Amino acid sequence: MNIGTRYLLTLAALFALAAGFADTAMAGRHVSPSVVVDGAKVTLGDLFDLSDNALWAQTVVTDAPTPGKTDSIRIHKVSAAARRAGMIWDEATAPMTITVKRASQPVPLDSLRDLLTAALPNGTMGRDWEMQLNNAQLSIHLPVDARMADIKVRRIYFDDRSGSFNATLTLPLGAGSSRDEVISGRLVEIAYVPVLKNSMRSGDIIRKGDLHWQKMEARRINRTIMTSFDDISGMAARRSLRADTPLRPTDLERPVVVEKGSTVTLIVNTGTMMLTATGRALENGALNDHIRVVNTSTHITVEGVVSSPRQVTINLNSRVAALK
């Protein structure tokens, strides 16, 4: 055997040995039972624990789920892709299915409402609306490399009478593909009413500092709901009242400044003189209320107007003798 032949045989043996090492290394690769992918396609490199930037790593196995969703891949698809790539792997230990989740970024609902509001007809602008989505649990996800600007409102229908709308959004999926999402809801006209910051007990006096504004649907506001700070401030709670609840006139009363059974000063002003006496209130009275009082000296009952705390002004028609 000459030197040239020996060289060729040695070289062939080295190639065979290298191929054996390569096959052994490849056979030691294992598919992962669950993976998270960023792109629109699932590749062999996504599924195997050791890809080492190999050429086969870019071989596509199947489409990835939509952003934020999870799907499964049957192992026969992996086997088919591996054969196309000429890849050797440890197929015997592989699971029957592989769980694949698509990484994503959620779209904030406030951003989604802003996008839909901007697409509404101009006639809706300038109104005090609040957008309510029919699906309160709506969750939209974009690919990790997408932007809000990539979402397009392809169509929107708005009914001005009911405030309802129906919109079709085109959402990017990556790799130039997209999908449509139909969203519906309505615009609710809102107004603001004064409510208590904190709960109050019966008899508590309400001051302006106890109130703040709270929004509610305008269609729910009627004559039984109080809408002015001035109409509430200085009034007393007729019963226990909860915070952040619209107030009604029946919830309030003027504060009692003369209590039943309390001692009061009786006053009558004739224009030329003012007479006073001591009396006892026979009923509760707020400012300007007409109440009955009894003169504690004469025991005569008269009617008067509560003019200030513990003071009742007697009508001139009442018997002046009541004050003697």
C-alpha positions in Angstrom: 0.0 0.0 0.0 1.6 3.3 -1.1 1.6 6.5 0.9 -1.2 8.1 -1.1 -3.6 5.2 -0.4 -2.8 5.2 3.3 -3.5 8.9 3.4 -6.9 8.6 1.8 -7.9 5.7 4.1 -6.8 7.7 7.2 -8.7 10.7 6.0 -11.9 8.6 5.4 -11.6 7.1 8.9 -11.3 10.6 10.4 -14.4 11.8 8.5 -16.3 8.7 9.7 -15.2 9.2 13.3 -16.2 12.9 13.1 -19.6 12.0 11.7 -20.1 9.4 14.5 -19.3 12.1 17.1 -21.7 14.5 15.4 -24.5 11.8 15.2 -23.9 11.0 18.9 -24.1 14.7 19.8 -27.2 15.2 17.8 -28.8 12.1 19.2 -28.3 13.6 22.7 -30.5 16.6 21.9 -33.9 16.5 23.6 -37.1 18.4 22.7 -38.4 20.7 25.5 -41.9 19.7 26.8 -43.0 23.4 27.0 -41.6 26.5 25.4 -42.3 30.2 25.0 -41.7 31.8 21.6 -41.6 35.4 20.5 -42.1 35.1 16.7 -45.0 34.1 14.5 -43.3 30.7 13.7 -42.1 27.9 15.9 -38.7 26.6 14.8 -36.6 23.6 15.7 -34.3 26.0 17.5 -37.3 27.0 19.8 -38.0 23.4 20.7 -34.6 21.9 21.4 -32.5 22.4 24.5 -29.2 22.6 22.5 -29.4 24.4 19.1 -25.9 25.9 19.1 -27.0 28.2 16.3 -27.0 25.2 14.0 -28.4 25.6 10.5 -31.3 23.3 11.2 -32.4 25.6 14.1 -34.2 27.9 11.7 -36.4 25.2 10.2 -40.0 26.0 10.7 -42.2 23.4 12.5 -45.5 25.2 12.5 -47.3 28.6 13.1 -47.0 30.0 16.6 -50.2 30.7 18.6 -51.6 34.2 18.5 -49.9 36.6 21.0 -50.7 35.7 24.6 -52.3 32.3 23.7 -51.1 28.8 24.3 -51.3 25.8 21.9 -49.8 22.4 21.6 -47.7 20.7 18.8 -48.0 17.0 18.1 -44.6 15.4 18.0 -45.0 14.1 14.5 -44.7 17.7 13.2 -41.4 18.0 15.0 -40.2 14.7 13.4 -41.2 15.8 9.9 -39.3 19.1 10.3 -36.3 17.3 11.7 -36.2 15.0 8.7 -36.4 18.0 6.3 -33.5 19.6 8.1 -31.5 16.3 8.1 -31.3 16.5 11.9 -30.7 13.5 14.2 -32.2 13.6 17.6 -33.4 11.4 20.5 -37.0 10.9 19.3 -37.6 7.9 21.6 -37.7 10.1 24.8 -39.9 12.9 23.3 -43.3 13.7 24.7 -46.4 13.1 22.5 -47.2 16.8 22.6 -45.3 20.1 23.3 -46.9 23.1 24.9 -46.1 26.4 23.1 -47.0 29.8 24.5 -46.6 33.0 22.5 -44.9 35.8 24.4 -46.9 39.1 24.1 -47.6 42.5 25.5 -51.1 43.3 26.7 -53.0 46.3 25.3 -54.2 48.6 28.2 -57.9 49.0 28.1 -57.5 52.8 28.5 -55.3 52.9 25.4 -57.9 50.8 23.5 -60.6 53.2 24.5 -58.5 56.1 23.3 -58.0 54.4 20.0 -61.7 53.8 19.5 -62.7 57.2 20.7 -60.4 58.8 18.1 -62.1 56.7 15.4 -65.7 57.8 16.3 -67.6 60.4 14.2 -66.8 64.0 14.9 -70.3 64.6 16.2 -69.4 62.7 19.4 -66.5 64.9 20.3 -67.0 67.5 23.0 -69.6 65.5 24.9 -68.9 64.2 28.4 -68.9 60.5 27.6 -67.5 57.4 29.2 -66.9 54.4 27.0 -68.1 51.0 28.3 -67.1 47.8 26.5 -69.7 45.0 26.3 -67.0 42.5 27.2 -65.6 43.8 30.5 -63.0 41.0 30.5 -61.7 41.8 27.1 -57.9 41.1 26.8 -56.0 41.9 23.6 -52.3 41.0 23.2 -49.8 42.2 20.6 -46.5 40.6 19.6 -43.6 41.7 21.8 -42.1 43.9 19.0 -45.4 45.6 18.0 -46.7 49.1 18.9 -50.1 50.5 19.6 -49.8 52.4 16.3 -49.8 49.0 14.5 -53.5 48.5 15.6 -55.8 49.8 12.9 -59.5 50.5 13.2 -60.7 49.0 9.9 -64.4 49.8 10.4 -66.6 51.4 13.1 -70.4 51.8 13.3 -71.9 54.3 15.8 -75.6 54.8 16.7 -76.0 58.3 18.0 -79.4 57.6 19.5 -78.4 54.7 21.7 -74.7 55.5 22.0 -73.8 51.9 21.0 -70.9 51.1 18.6 -69.4 48.2 16.8 -65.8 48.3 15.6 -63.4 45.9 13.7 -59.8 46.2 14.6 -56.9 44.8 12.6 -54.2 43.4 15.0 -50.7 42.6 13.9 -49.5 39.0 14.5 -46.0 39.3 13.2 -44.2 38.2 10.0 -46.6 40.4 8.0 -49.8 38.6 9.1 -52.7 40.0 11.0 -56.1 39.1 12.4 -59.4 41.0 13.0 -61.0 41.6 16.4 -64.6 42.8 16.7 -65.3 45.0 19.7 -68.7 46.4 20.8 -69.8 48.7 23.5 -71.6 52.0 24.1 -70.9 55.6 25.0 -72.6 56.6 28.3 -73.1 60.3 28.9 -72.0 61.1 32.4 -72.6 63.8 34.9 -71.3 64.6 38.4 -73.3 64.7 41.7 -72.2 65.5 45.2 -71.7 62.6 47.6 -70.3 62.1 51.1 -66.6 61.4 51.5 -67.3 59.4 54.6 -70.4 57.7 56.1 -72.5 59.8 58.5 -74.8 59.0 61.4 -78.3 60.3 61.9 -78.3 63.9 63.1 -74.7 64.7 61.8 -74.5 68.1 60.2 -73.1 68.0 56.6 -70.5 70.7 55.6 -69.1 71.4 52.2 -65.8 69.8 53.2 -67.7 66.6 53.8 -68.7 66.4 50.1 -67.0 65.6 46.8 -68.1 65.0 43.2 -68.8 61.6 41.9 -69.6 60.7 38.3 -72.7 58.7 37.3 -74.7 58.0 34.2 -76.6 61.2 33.3 -79.8 59.2 32.5 -79.9 58.0 36.1 -80.1 61.5 37.5 -83.6 62.7 38.2 -85.4 65.2 40.4 -85.0 62.9 43.4 -81.1 63.1 43.3 -79.5 66.2 44.8 -77.0 67.9 42.4 -75.9 71.0 44.4 -73.4 71.4 47.2 -75.3 74.4 48.5 -78.5 72.5 48.8 -76.8 69.9 51.0 -74.3 71.9 53.0 -75.7 72.8 56.5 -78.3 70.0 56.4 -78.5 67.1 58.9 -78.5 63.4 58.1 -82.1 62.1 58.7 -80.7 58.6 58.9 -77.3 56.8 58.6 -75.8 57.7 55.2 -73.2 55.8 53.3 -70.2 57.4 51.6 -70.1 57.8 47.8 -73.9 57.3 47.4 -76.1 59.9 45.7 -78.2 61.9 48.2 -81.9 62.5 48.0 -84.0 65.1 49.8 -85.6 62.5 51.9 -82.1 61.6 53.3 -81.7 65.1 54.8 -83.4 67.5 57.2 -82.8 70.9 58.6 -80.7 70.6 61.8 -82.7 70.7 65.0 -81.8 73.8 67.0 -84.6 73.5 69.5 -85.1 70.1 71.0 -88.4 68.9 72.4 -88.5 69.5 76.2 -85.7 72.1 76.1 -86.0 75.5 77.7 -86.3 78.3 75.3 -86.7 82.1 75.3 -90.1 83.3 74.1 -90.0 86.7 72.2 -92.7 88.9 70.9 -91.9 92.1 69.1 -94.8 94.6 68.8 -92.7 97.2 67.0 -92.7 99.5 70.0 -91.6 97.0 72.6 -90.1 93.5 72.9 -91.4 91.1 75.6 -89.7 88.0 76.6 -90.6 85.0 78.8 -89.3 81.5 79.5 -90.9 78.5 77.8 -90.5 74.8 77.1 -90.5 73.4 73.6 -93.2 70.8 73.0 -91.6 69.5 69.8 -88.3 69.6 67.9 -87.7 72.6 65.6 -85.2 73.7 63.0 -84.7 77.3 62.0 -87.9 78.9 60.7 -90.0 75.9 61.8 -93.3 76.6 63.5 -93.5 74.7 66.8 -95.6 74.7 69.9 -94.2 76.0 73.2 -95.6 76.4 76.7 -95.0 79.4 79.0 -93.5 77.9 82.1 -95.0 80.7 84.3 -98.6 80.8 82.9 -98.7 77.2 81.5 -100.4 78.7 78.4 -99.4 76.9 75.1 -98.7 79.1 72.0 -97.2 78.7 68.6 -94.0 80.4 67.4 -91.2 80.4 64.9 -87.7 79.1 65.7 -85.6 82.2 65.1 -82.3 81.0 66.5 -81.0 78.2 68.8 -83.2 78.1 72.0 -85.2 81.1 70.9 -88.8 81.2 69.6 -90.5 84.3 68.2 -94.2 84.3 69.1 -96.7 85.5 66.4 -98.4 88.7 67.2 -101.8 87.0 66.8 -100.9 84.8 69.8 -102.2 85.9 73.1 -99.8 88.4 74.6 -101.0 87.2 77.9 -98.9 84.1 77.3 -95.9 86.2 78.0 -97.1 87.8 81.1 
